[in-house]
Amino acid sequence: MEKTKVLIGLASCGIAAGANKVYDKITALKISEKLDIEIKKTGCLGMCFREPLIEIIDQTGSYLYGDVNEEKAVEIFDKHIIQNEPIKDYLVRSDLFESKDDIFWKGQIKIALRNCGVIDPENISEYEKLGGYQAIKKIVGEKISSEQVIQTVLDSGIRGRGGGGFPTGLKWRFALNSKSDIKYIICNADEGDPGAFMDRSVLEGDPHAVIEGLIIGAYAIGANEGVIYCRAEYPLAIKRLNIAIEQSRKKGYLGKDVFGLKGFNFDLHVKEGAGAFVCGEETALMASIEGERGMPRKRPPFPAVSGLWRKPTNINNVETFANIPYIILNGSDSFSKYGTEKSKGTKVFALTGKINHGGLIEVPMGISIHDIIFKLGGGITGGKKFKAVQLGGPSGGCIPEYLAETIVDYDSVNATGAIMGSGGMVVMDETTCMADMARFFLDFTCKESCGKCTFCRVGTKRMLEILTRITQGNGKTGDIEKLEELAYQIKENTLCGLGQTAPNPVLTTIKYFRNEYEAHINDKKCPAKNCKQLLTYSVNPEKCTGCTVCAKNCPSNAIDGERKSIHFIRQDACIKCGACFSKCKFDAIVLS
């Protein structure tokens, strides 16, 4: 009989929610009760909205518990582990019981995330037990050529998951065809949009999958050295990567004559970046690795010809590499059977914003945005109306509610004005001001501009000034047209993807929500009642009871009125803080 296993999610999301305390408590209980059970640290299961999570696997099945604190841990340990009585009320998933959260898992197909939350990421043998490093062993054992590996990747239809969507196999072939004694392969783990949460989760939960993907890629293109470029703000990911790399070296999976293949010498290391958004662009990333400021270079020549240290280089992101071992081991059809004609396989998304089930999901290409939000995502928080979704990170675009049936594939998403990006999906409800949302994202890209291109450096700043003025009630006739003019100038005259995509949030919100911009400019009103300077607080005399709570909580003493008499807000003194609105128990404060 196998031991009872207790798996505790200890990725960054779990740790932030208190999973370390749960782990310590379960460990202490095991010692005090002298029980022969296995306690294991795992990565992110994706269900971040129910962290901390612990999974118990015993002879009767698997049981996943959510929102576990120290007190619940003691109760679960006592009733489930000792008395063999699972606690249904705490379960979020089980082989035997239904849960209201089961909908989160339905529709997901896990390939890139196949081992996250399942294995101990710091134990190479656990990765090997689930088929780890069998793909590269298959290549060596069956003497599969570099060209055959690349053809398998091409046949799978996988496109770069970093945002550009360029066919991965074609990118590898370009690098293979470049003649050089020295070649490099790089994993970009530094993307700065919400999709970077996905990168971090894979690195924290299954670092060996990325390493094996890099080894396969190195074999395919003839690379001698690999670099995983990871932002320093991901200390747990970096720690687990370095542990995994060292374990792989000891096994002979990295170094000289890798996997016993004479002449195949390949090693890799982690390069910590400063977290600059522009370093998501491959030429800026390579400049940073070389010790220079992260600024894009003009192309051509492309990295496949002249990249890191001016040698042929291939760059893919974390999700792309995590898929590669699965494709090689199981065949191209195992991946290409999912998705659409031009967008094969699955895609990982970091689902966040005004959504009930925020977390990490992996779905087949071709699923609709509506199904992601209202099925897996559980709908909008507070029962509010879905308004739009920002897809593609800070440089992505906003897709409105009436286009929610848009399917997730590269062509369909691009047709809306958004981009796939690396997988950030920010959901917005009726209280979101789209002009302010555009201002928020543009503020980010403006600050992250490396400054090399005048149109990006100056143009985004001018756009930000106009957007700020509009959201403060100082918009002028012609501002919308000026924003559009600047946006197209920036897109057409900048060197890298940051500048070329920075105007996307502005262009898509103007395209789909132009009426909101016009209301801000012409009526000096924010339809979403979000922009502080455009709000007016007043008292509804029919609902006011004269309780004085609003007056007592007003920091600027702008509310007049005696007890049990109707109150009045002096607009010249009101600082629009909203304290009266949030404190009134009788809905007597009107926001307009």
C-alpha positions as CSV (number, residue, x, y, z in Angstrom):
1,M,0.0,0.0,0.0
2,E,1.4,3.4,-1.0
3,K,1.9,6.1,1.5
4,T,-0.6,8.9,1.8
5,K,0.7,11.9,0.1
6,V,0.2,15.5,1.1
7,L,1.0,18.0,-1.6
8,I,1.2,21.7,-0.6
9,G,1.3,24.4,-3.3
10,L,4.4,26.5,-2.6
11,A,4.7,28.7,-5.6
12,S,4.9,32.4,-5.1
13,C,1.1,32.8,-5.1
14,G,0.7,30.1,-2.4
15,I,3.5,31.5,-0.3
16,A,2.0,35.0,-0.4
17,A,-1.3,33.5,0.8
18,G,0.4,31.8,3.8
19,A,1.2,28.3,2.4
20,N,4.5,28.2,4.2
21,K,2.7,28.3,7.6
22,V,0.4,25.5,6.4
23,Y,3.4,23.4,5.4
24,D,5.1,23.9,8.7
25,K,1.9,23.0,10.6
26,I,1.3,19.8,8.6
27,T,5.0,18.8,9.1
28,A,4.8,19.4,12.8
29,L,1.6,17.3,13.1
30,K,3.2,14.5,11.1
31,I,6.2,14.5,13.6
32,S,4.0,14.7,16.7
33,E,1.6,11.9,15.5
34,K,4.6,9.8,14.2
35,L,2.7,9.1,11.0
36,D,4.4,7.6,7.9
37,I,3.0,10.0,5.3
38,E,4.8,11.9,2.5
39,I,4.7,15.7,2.5
40,K,5.7,17.3,-0.7
41,K,6.2,20.9,-1.9
42,T,4.8,21.6,-5.3
43,G,4.3,24.5,-7.7
44,C,1.2,26.4,-8.7
45,L,-1.9,24.4,-9.5
46,G,-3.4,27.5,-11.2
47,M,-6.3,27.9,-8.7
48,C,-4.8,31.0,-7.2
49,F,-8.1,32.4,-6.1
50,R,-8.3,29.5,-3.5
51,E,-4.7,29.6,-2.2
52,P,-3.3,28.2,0.0
53,L,-4.1,24.7,-1.5
54,I,-3.2,21.3,-0.2
55,E,-3.9,18.0,-2.0
56,I,-4.2,14.7,-0.2
57,I,-3.8,11.5,-2.3
58,D,-4.6,8.3,-0.5
59,Q,-5.9,4.9,-1.4
60,T,-9.4,6.2,-2.0
61,G,-8.5,9.0,-4.4
62,S,-7.3,12.6,-4.7
63,Y,-8.7,15.5,-2.6
64,L,-7.8,19.1,-3.2
65,Y,-8.5,21.5,-0.3
66,G,-8.6,25.3,-0.8
67,D,-8.4,28.4,1.5
68,V,-6.4,26.4,4.0
69,N,-5.1,28.2,7.0
70,E,-3.3,26.7,10.0
71,E,-6.6,26.0,11.9
72,K,-8.1,24.3,8.8
73,A,-4.9,22.3,8.3
74,V,-5.2,20.9,11.8
75,E,-8.8,19.9,11.2
76,I,-8.1,18.4,7.8
77,F,-5.1,16.5,9.3
78,D,-7.2,15.1,12.1
79,K,-10.3,14.1,10.2
80,H,-9.0,13.2,6.8
81,I,-5.5,11.8,7.4
82,I,-6.1,10.2,10.8
83,Q,-9.8,9.4,10.7
84,N,-10.1,8.9,6.9
85,E,-13.1,11.3,6.7
86,P,-12.6,13.9,4.0
87,I,-14.2,17.3,4.8
88,K,-16.5,18.1,1.9
89,D,-17.0,21.7,2.8
90,Y,-13.3,22.5,2.3
91,L,-12.9,20.6,-1.0
92,V,-12.4,22.4,-4.3
93,R,-11.8,19.3,-6.3
94,S,-12.1,15.5,-5.7
95,D,-12.3,12.2,-7.5
96,L,-15.4,11.3,-5.4
97,F,-17.2,14.6,-4.7
98,E,-18.5,17.4,-6.8
99,S,-17.5,20.9,-6.0
100,K,-18.8,24.3,-7.1
101,D,-15.2,25.0,-8.3
102,D,-15.1,22.0,-10.7
103,I,-16.0,24.4,-13.6
104,F,-12.5,25.9,-13.3
105,W,-11.0,22.7,-14.5
106,K,-13.5,21.8,-17.2
107,G,-12.2,22.8,-20.6
108,Q,-8.5,22.9,-19.6
109,I,-5.9,20.9,-21.4
110,K,-2.6,20.9,-19.6
111,I,0.6,20.5,-21.7
112,A,2.9,23.3,-20.7
113,L,1.5,23.1,-17.1
114,R,1.3,19.3,-17.1
115,N,3.6,18.9,-14.1
116,C,2.9,22.1,-12.2
117,G,1.4,21.3,-8.8
118,V,2.1,17.6,-9.4
119,I,5.8,17.2,-8.8
120,D,8.4,18.5,-6.4
121,P,10.2,21.0,-8.6
122,E,13.4,20.6,-6.6
123,N,13.5,16.8,-7.1
124,I,14.7,15.7,-10.6
125,S,13.6,12.1,-10.0
126,E,10.0,13.2,-9.8
127,Y,10.2,14.8,-13.2
128,E,11.9,11.7,-14.6
129,K,9.1,9.4,-13.2
130,L,6.6,11.3,-15.3
131,G,8.5,11.0,-18.5
132,G,11.0,13.7,-17.9
133,Y,14.2,13.7,-20.1
134,Q,12.7,10.8,-22.1
135,A,12.2,13.1,-25.1
136,I,15.9,13.9,-25.4
137,K,16.8,10.3,-24.7
138,K,14.4,9.3,-27.5
139,I,16.3,11.6,-29.9
140,V,19.7,10.2,-28.9
141,G,18.6,6.6,-28.7
142,E,16.7,6.6,-32.1
143,K,19.4,8.8,-33.7
144,I,16.9,11.4,-34.7
145,S,18.6,14.1,-36.7
146,S,18.5,17.9,-36.0
147,E,16.4,18.3,-39.2
148,Q,13.9,15.6,-38.1
149,V,13.5,17.3,-34.7
150,I,12.8,20.6,-36.3
151,Q,10.4,19.0,-38.8
152,T,8.5,17.5,-35.8
153,V,8.3,20.9,-34.2
154,L,7.1,22.4,-37.5
155,D,4.5,19.7,-37.9
156,S,3.1,20.3,-34.4
157,G,2.2,23.8,-35.5
158,I,3.5,25.4,-32.4
159,R,4.1,29.2,-32.7
160,G,6.1,31.3,-30.3
161,R,4.2,31.7,-27.1
162,G,6.0,35.0,-26.2
163,G,3.6,37.1,-28.2
164,G,4.9,37.3,-31.8
165,G,3.5,33.9,-32.8
166,F,6.3,33.1,-35.3
167,P,6.5,29.4,-36.1
168,T,8.9,27.9,-33.7
169,G,10.2,25.2,-36.0
170,L,10.9,27.7,-38.8
171,K,12.8,29.9,-36.3
172,W,14.9,26.9,-35.3
173,R,15.6,26.0,-39.0
174,F,17.0,29.5,-39.6
175,A,19.4,29.1,-36.7
176,L,20.4,25.6,-37.9
177,N,21.2,26.9,-41.4
178,S,23.5,29.6,-40.0
179,K,27.1,28.3,-40.2
180,S,29.1,29.0,-37.1
181,D,31.3,27.0,-34.6
182,I,29.5,28.8,-31.7
183,K,25.7,29.2,-31.4
184,Y,23.5,30.2,-28.5
185,I,20.0,29.4,-27.4
186,I,18.1,31.7,-25.0
187,C,15.0,31.3,-22.9
188,N,13.2,34.6,-22.4
189,A,11.7,34.5,-18.9
190,D,11.6,38.3,-18.4
191,E,8.4,39.3,-20.1
192,G,6.8,42.2,-18.2
193,D,3.1,41.8,-18.8
194,P,0.7,39.8,-16.6
195,G,1.6,36.8,-18.7
196,A,5.0,36.8,-17.0
197,F,3.1,35.3,-14.0
198,M,2.7,32.2,-16.3
199,D,6.5,32.2,-16.9
200,R,7.3,32.4,-13.3
201,S,4.8,29.7,-12.4
202,V,6.3,27.2,-14.9
203,L,9.8,28.0,-13.7
204,E,8.8,27.5,-10.1
205,G,6.7,24.4,-10.7
206,D,8.4,22.5,-13.5
207,P,11.9,24.0,-14.2
208,H,13.2,20.7,-15.7
209,A,10.6,20.9,-18.6
210,V,12.1,24.2,-19.6
211,I,15.7,22.8,-19.3
212,E,14.8,19.8,-21.4
213,G,13.2,22.0,-24.0
214,L,16.4,24.0,-24.1
215,I,18.5,20.9,-24.5
216,I,16.3,19.7,-27.4
217,G,16.5,23.1,-29.0
218,A,20.3,23.2,-28.6
219,Y,20.6,19.8,-30.3
220,A,18.3,21.0,-33.1
221,I,20.2,24.1,-34.0
222,G,23.7,23.1,-32.9
223,A,24.0,25.5,-29.9
224,N,26.8,25.2,-27.5
225,E,25.6,27.4,-24.7
226,G,22.2,28.4,-23.3
227,V,21.0,31.3,-21.1
228,I,17.8,31.6,-19.2
229,Y,17.2,35.3,-18.9
230,C,15.0,35.8,-15.8
231,R,14.1,38.9,-13.9
232,A,15.7,39.2,-10.5
233,E,12.2,39.9,-9.0
234,Y,11.5,36.1,-9.3
235,P,13.9,34.8,-6.6
236,L,12.0,31.5,-6.1
237,A,12.0,30.8,-9.8
238,I,15.8,31.6,-10.0
239,K,16.5,29.4,-6.9
240,R,14.6,26.4,-8.4
241,L,16.1,26.9,-11.8
242,N,19.6,26.8,-10.4
243,I,18.8,23.7,-8.3
244,A,17.5,22.0,-11.4
245,I,20.5,23.0,-13.6
246,E,22.9,21.6,-11.0
247,Q,20.9,18.4,-10.7
248,S,20.9,18.0,-14.5
249,R,24.7,18.5,-14.6
250,K,25.2,15.8,-12.0
251,K,23.1,13.4,-14.1
252,G,25.1,14.2,-17.3
253,Y,22.2,16.0,-18.9
254,L,24.3,19.1,-19.2
255,G,28.0,19.6,-19.9
256,K,30.3,17.5,-22.2
257,D,28.9,14.7,-24.4
258,V,25.4,15.3,-23.2
259,F,23.4,12.0,-22.7
260,G,26.4,10.2,-23.9
261,L,26.2,11.7,-27.4
262,K,29.8,12.3,-28.4
263,G,30.4,15.9,-29.5
264,F,27.1,17.2,-28.2
265,N,28.4,19.7,-25.6
266,F,25.9,22.0,-24.1
267,D,25.5,23.9,-20.8
268,L,23.4,26.7,-19.6
269,H,23.1,29.3,-16.8
270,V,20.7,31.8,-15.4
271,K,21.2,35.5,-16.2
272,E,19.3,37.8,-13.8
273,G,17.7,40.8,-15.5
274,A,16.5,44.1,-14.0
275,G,12.9,43.6,-15.0
276,A,12.9,46.1,-17.9
277,F,9.8,45.6,-20.1
278,V,11.8,46.4,-23.2
279,C,14.0,43.4,-22.5
280,G,11.0,41.2,-23.6
281,E,12.2,42.2,-27.1
282,E,14.9,39.8,-28.1
283,T,17.6,42.2,-29.3
284,A,17.3,44.3,-26.2
285,L,17.5,41.1,-24.1
286,M,20.7,40.1,-25.8
287,A,22.2,43.5,-25.2
288,S,21.4,43.1,-21.5
289,I,23.1,39.7,-21.4
290,E,26.2,41.3,-23.0
291,G,26.3,43.8,-20.1
292,E,24.9,46.7,-22.2
293,R,21.8,48.8,-21.6
294,G,18.7,46.9,-22.7
295,M,18.0,48.7,-26.0
296,P,16.7,47.1,-29.2
297,R,18.9,46.8,-32.3
298,K,18.0,47.3,-35.9
299,R,17.1,44.1,-37.8
300,P,18.3,42.6,-40.1
301,P,20.5,41.0,-39.3
302,F,18.2,38.8,-37.3
303,P,19.3,36.8,-34.2
304,A,19.4,33.6,-36.2
305,V,22.2,35.0,-38.2
306,S,23.8,37.5,-35.7
307,G,22.6,37.5,-32.2
308,L,24.3,37.1,-28.8
309,W,27.9,38.2,-29.1
310,R,27.1,38.4,-32.9
311,K,26.8,34.7,-33.1
312,P,23.7,32.8,-34.4
313,T,21.1,32.7,-31.6
314,N,17.6,31.4,-31.1
315,I,15.2,32.9,-28.5
316,N,11.9,31.4,-27.3
317,N,10.0,32.0,-24.2
318,V,9.3,29.8,-21.2
319,E,5.9,28.4,-22.4
320,T,7.3,27.5,-25.8
321,F,10.2,25.5,-24.3
322,A,8.0,23.8,-21.8
323,N,5.9,22.4,-24.7
324,I,8.8,21.0,-26.6
325,P,9.6,17.7,-24.6
326,Y,5.9,16.8,-24.8
327,I,5.8,17.3,-28.6
328,I,9.0,15.3,-29.2
329,L,8.0,12.4,-26.9
330,N,4.4,12.1,-28.0
331,G,4.6,13.2,-31.6
332,S,3.5,16.3,-33.4
333,D,-0.1,15.1,-33.6
334,S,-0.4,15.0,-29.8
335,F,-0.1,18.8,-29.9
336,S,-1.6,19.8,-33.3
337,K,-4.9,17.9,-32.6
338,Y,-5.8,20.9,-30.4
339,G,-6.5,24.4,-31.6
340,T,-7.4,25.9,-35.0
341,E,-6.0,25.6,-38.5
342,K,-3.4,28.3,-38.0
343,S,-3.1,28.3,-34.2
344,K,-2.3,24.8,-32.9
345,G,-2.1,23.4,-29.4
346,T,-2.9,25.1,-26.1
347,K,-2.3,28.5,-24.6
348,V,-1.6,29.4,-21.0
349,F,-3.3,32.6,-19.7
350,A,-3.0,34.5,-16.5
351,L,-6.6,35.4,-15.7
352,T,-7.0,38.5,-13.6
353,G,-9.0,41.6,-12.9
354,K,-12.7,41.7,-12.1
355,I,-13.1,37.9,-12.3
356,N,-14.2,35.4,-9.7
357,H,-11.7,32.7,-10.5
358,G,-8.4,34.5,-11.0
359,G,-5.4,32.3,-11.7
360,L,-3.5,30.3,-14.3
361,I,-5.3,28.3,-16.9
362,E,-4.3,26.3,-20.0
363,V,-6.9,26.0,-22.7
364,P,-7.0,24.7,-26.3
365,M,-6.6,27.4,-29.0
366,G,-10.1,28.1,-30.4
367,I,-11.9,28.5,-27.2
368,S,-14.0,31.7,-27.0
369,I,-13.2,34.6,-24.7
370,H,-16.7,34.3,-23.3
371,D,-16.2,30.6,-22.2
372,I,-12.9,31.5,-20.6
373,I,-14.5,34.3,-18.5
374,F,-17.8,32.9,-17.7
375,K,-17.0,29.2,-17.4
376,L,-13.4,28.7,-16.2
377,G,-13.3,32.2,-14.8
378,G,-16.6,31.9,-13.0
379,G,-17.9,35.2,-14.2
380,I,-17.6,38.8,-13.0
381,T,-17.1,39.6,-9.4
382,G,-20.0,41.0,-7.5
383,G,-22.4,40.0,-10.3
384,K,-21.5,43.2,-12.3
385,K,-21.7,43.4,-16.1
386,F,-18.8,42.3,-18.2
387,K,-17.4,45.3,-20.2
388,A,-14.1,44.4,-21.8
389,V,-11.0,42.3,-21.6
390,Q,-7.5,43.5,-22.0
391,L,-5.6,40.8,-23.9
392,G,-1.8,40.9,-24.6
393,G,-0.5,42.8,-21.6
394,P,0.2,46.6,-21.3
395,S,0.8,46.7,-25.1
396,G,-2.3,44.7,-25.9
397,G,-5.8,45.9,-26.8
398,C,-9.2,46.0,-25.2
399,I,-11.9,43.7,-26.6
400,P,-15.4,44.7,-25.8
401,E,-18.3,42.6,-24.5
402,Y,-20.0,42.3,-27.8
403,L,-16.9,40.6,-29.3
404,A,-16.8,38.1,-26.4
405,E,-17.4,35.2,-28.8
406,T,-14.1,35.9,-30.5
407,I,-12.0,32.7,-30.4
408,V,-8.6,32.7,-28.9
409,D,-6.2,32.3,-31.8
410,Y,-3.5,34.6,-33.3
411,D,-5.5,35.8,-36.3
412,S,-8.8,36.3,-34.6
413,V,-7.3,38.2,-31.6
414,N,-5.2,40.3,-34.0
415,A,-8.3,41.2,-36.0
416,T,-9.8,42.9,-33.0
417,G,-6.8,45.2,-32.5
418,A,-5.5,43.2,-29.5
419,I,-2.6,40.8,-29.5
420,M,-2.0,37.4,-27.9
421,G,1.0,38.6,-26.0
422,S,2.5,36.1,-23.6
423,G,-0.9,35.4,-22.0
424,G,-2.1,38.3,-19.9
425,M,-5.9,38.5,-19.7
426,V,-7.3,41.4,-17.6
427,V,-11.1,41.4,-17.2
428,M,-13.0,44.6,-16.7
429,D,-16.5,45.3,-15.5
430,E,-19.0,48.2,-15.9
431,T,-17.1,50.3,-13.2
432,T,-13.9,50.4,-15.4
433,C,-13.3,53.7,-17.2
434,M,-11.8,52.8,-20.6
435,A,-10.1,56.2,-21.0
436,D,-8.5,55.8,-17.6
437,M,-7.6,52.2,-18.4
438,A,-5.8,53.3,-21.6
439,R,-4.0,56.0,-19.5
440,F,-2.9,53.4,-17.0
441,F,-1.4,51.1,-19.6
442,L,0.2,53.9,-21.5
443,D,1.8,55.3,-18.3
444,F,3.5,51.9,-17.9
445,T,4.8,51.7,-21.5
446,C,5.9,55.3,-21.5
447,K,8.0,54.7,-18.4
448,E,9.4,51.5,-19.8
449,S,10.5,53.0,-23.1
450,C,14.2,52.7,-23.5
451,G,14.3,56.1,-25.1
452,K,16.1,55.1,-28.3
453,C,13.3,56.1,-30.7
454,T,12.0,59.6,-30.7
455,F,8.5,58.6,-31.6
456,C,8.3,56.2,-28.7
457,R,10.2,58.3,-26.2
458,V,8.3,61.6,-26.9
459,G,5.2,60.4,-28.6
460,T,4.0,58.1,-25.8
461,K,4.6,61.0,-23.3
462,R,2.5,63.4,-25.4
463,M,-0.3,60.8,-25.6
464,L,-0.1,60.3,-21.9
465,E,-0.4,64.0,-21.3
466,I,-3.6,64.1,-23.4
467,L,-5.1,61.1,-21.7
468,T,-4.4,62.5,-18.3
469,R,-6.0,65.8,-19.2
470,I,-9.1,64.0,-20.5
471,T,-9.5,61.9,-17.4
472,Q,-9.1,65.0,-15.2
473,G,-12.0,66.8,-17.0
474,N,-9.7,69.1,-19.1
475,G,-10.1,67.4,-22.4
476,K,-10.5,69.5,-25.6
477,T,-12.1,69.1,-28.9
478,G,-9.7,67.4,-31.3
479,D,-8.0,65.4,-28.5
480,I,-9.3,62.1,-29.8
481,E,-8.1,62.8,-33.3
482,K,-4.7,63.9,-32.0
483,L,-4.4,60.7,-30.0
484,E,-5.1,58.6,-33.1
485,E,-2.6,60.6,-35.2
486,L,0.2,60.2,-32.6
487,A,-0.7,56.5,-32.2
488,Y,-0.2,55.7,-35.8
489,Q,3.0,57.7,-36.0
490,I,4.4,55.8,-33.1
491,K,3.4,52.4,-34.5
492,E,4.9,53.1,-37.9
493,N,8.2,54.8,-36.9
494,T,9.6,52.9,-33.9
495,L,12.2,50.2,-33.9
496,C,10.9,47.5,-31.6
497,G,7.7,45.8,-30.5
498,L,7.3,48.0,-27.4
499,G,6.8,51.1,-29.4
500,Q,4.9,49.5,-32.2
501,T,2.3,48.0,-29.8
502,A,2.3,50.7,-27.1
503,P,-0.6,52.6,-28.7
504,N,-2.9,49.5,-28.8
505,P,-4.8,50.2,-25.6
506,V,-5.5,53.7,-26.8
507,L,-6.5,52.8,-30.3
508,T,-8.8,49.9,-29.2
509,T,-10.5,51.9,-26.5
510,I,-11.2,54.7,-28.9
511,K,-12.4,52.2,-31.5
512,Y,-14.9,50.4,-29.2
513,F,-15.6,53.1,-26.5
514,R,-15.3,56.4,-28.3
515,N,-18.5,57.5,-26.6
516,E,-16.7,57.4,-23.2
517,Y,-13.9,59.7,-24.5
518,E,-16.6,62.1,-25.9
519,A,-18.4,62.1,-22.6
520,H,-15.2,63.0,-20.8
521,I,-14.4,65.8,-23.2
522,N,-17.8,67.2,-24.1
523,D,-19.9,66.6,-21.0
524,K,-17.1,66.5,-18.4
525,K,-18.6,63.2,-17.1
526,C,-17.1,59.8,-16.6
527,P,-19.8,57.2,-17.6
528,A,-18.2,54.6,-15.5
529,K,-18.1,57.0,-12.5
530,N,-14.5,56.2,-12.0
531,C,-12.5,59.4,-12.8
532,K,-12.3,61.3,-9.5
533,Q,-12.2,64.9,-10.9
534,L,-15.4,64.3,-12.9
535,L,-17.5,62.9,-10.0
536,T,-20.2,64.8,-8.1
537,Y,-21.4,63.6,-4.7
538,S,-24.8,64.7,-3.5
539,V,-27.5,63.7,-1.0
540,N,-30.8,62.1,-2.0
541,P,-33.3,63.9,0.4
542,E,-35.8,61.0,0.2
543,K,-33.3,58.5,1.6
544,C,-31.3,60.7,4.0
545,T,-32.2,59.9,7.7
546,G,-29.9,62.5,9.2
547,C,-27.8,59.9,11.0
548,T,-24.7,62.2,10.6
549,V,-22.4,59.2,9.7
550,C,-21.5,60.9,6.4
551,A,-20.6,64.2,8.1
552,K,-18.6,62.5,10.8
553,N,-16.5,60.6,8.2
554,C,-16.0,63.6,5.8
555,P,-12.3,64.6,6.0
556,S,-12.9,68.1,4.6
557,N,-16.0,68.9,6.7
558,A,-18.0,69.5,3.4
559,I,-21.3,68.0,4.7
560,D,-23.8,70.2,6.6
561,G,-26.9,69.2,8.5
562,E,-28.3,68.7,12.0
563,R,-29.0,65.2,13.4
564,K,-32.3,63.8,12.0
565,S,-32.4,66.4,9.3
566,I,-31.5,66.2,5.7
567,H,-27.8,66.8,5.0
568,F,-26.2,68.8,2.2
569,I,-22.8,68.5,0.5
570,R,-21.0,71.7,-0.3
571,Q,-19.4,71.1,-3.7
572,D,-16.7,73.8,-3.2
573,A,-15.4,72.0,-0.2
574,C,-15.9,68.4,-1.4
575,I,-12.6,66.7,-2.2
576,K,-14.4,63.7,-3.9
577,C,-12.8,61.1,-1.7
578,G,-15.9,58.9,-1.5
579,A,-15.9,58.4,2.2
580,C,-19.6,59.5,2.5
581,F,-20.6,57.2,-0.3
582,S,-18.9,54.1,1.3
583,K,-20.1,54.9,4.8
584,C,-23.8,55.6,4.2
585,K,-26.0,52.7,5.2
586,F,-29.1,54.0,3.5
587,D,-27.8,54.6,0.0
588,A,-28.6,58.3,0.4
589,I,-25.4,59.5,-1.2
590,V,-25.7,59.9,-5.0
591,L,-22.8,59.6,-7.3
592,S,-23.1,61.3,-10.7
